């Protein structure tokens, strides 16, 4: 089933909404400004990302003899996870 293509203004009119009556929002910043904000923002560690990488690393390197993988929170100086489990 093919979908009909229409502009947003046409969609509004079809449903009885006058696009000119909608409140105007501020314009989005240009892409260069958005990129600048993203690249200059300080990196925040993501616990979910770190745990995901830990699982991947165990899968990738776990078969190597004497492998030990440790997930450490450097900001709090504490160990979050160790593989294999300490005996």
C-alpha positions in Angstrom: 0.0 0.0 0.0 1.6 3.3 -1.1 1.6 6.2 1.2 0.6 9.7 0.1 3.4 12.2 0.4 2.5 15.7 1.7 4.1 18.6 3.3 3.5 19.4 7.0 1.4 22.4 6.1 -0.8 20.2 3.9 -1.2 17.7 6.7 -2.3 20.5 9.1 -4.8 21.8 6.6 -6.2 18.4 6.0 -7.0 18.1 9.7 -8.4 21.6 9.9 -5.4 23.4 11.5 -4.2 26.7 10.1 -0.4 26.5 10.0 -0.2 30.2 10.3 -2.0 30.2 13.6 0.6 27.9 15.2 3.0 29.6 17.6 6.5 30.2 16.2 9.4 28.6 18.0 12.9 29.9 18.0 15.1 28.8 15.1 17.4 25.9 15.6 21.1 26.9 15.9 23.2 26.2 12.7 24.8 22.8 12.5 28.3 24.3 13.1 27.1 25.7 16.4 25.6 22.3 17.4 28.9 20.5 16.5 30.8 23.1 18.5 28.7 22.6 21.6 29.0 18.8 21.3 32.8 18.7 20.8 33.5 21.2 23.6 31.2 19.6 26.1 33.1 17.7 28.9 32.8 13.9 28.5 30.7 12.3 31.1 31.4 8.7 31.9 28.4 6.4 31.2 28.1 3.5 33.6 25.9 1.5 31.2 28.6 2.1 28.4 31.4 0.9 30.7 29.4 -2.2 31.8 28.7 -3.0 28.2 32.4 -2.7 27.2 33.3 -4.9 30.2 31.0 -7.6 28.9 32.4 -7.3 25.4 36.0 -7.4 26.6 35.3 -10.5 28.7 33.9 -12.1 25.5 36.8 -11.0 23.4 39.7 -11.7 25.8 38.3 -14.2 28.2 39.7 -17.2 26.4 43.3 -15.9 26.7 45.0 -17.8 29.5 45.6 -15.8 32.7 43.3 -13.0 31.5 42.0 -10.7 34.3 39.6 -7.8 33.4 38.9 -5.1 36.0 36.3 -2.4 35.7 37.3 0.6 37.9 35.6 3.9 38.7 38.6 6.2 38.5 36.7 9.2 40.0 35.8 7.3 43.2 38.9 5.0 43.1 36.9 1.8 43.5 36.6 -1.5 41.7 33.2 -2.1 40.1 33.7 -5.5 38.6 36.4 -8.2 38.1 36.5 -11.1 35.8 37.0 -13.9 36.5 35.5 -13.7 40.0 38.1 -13.5 42.7 38.5 -16.8 44.6 
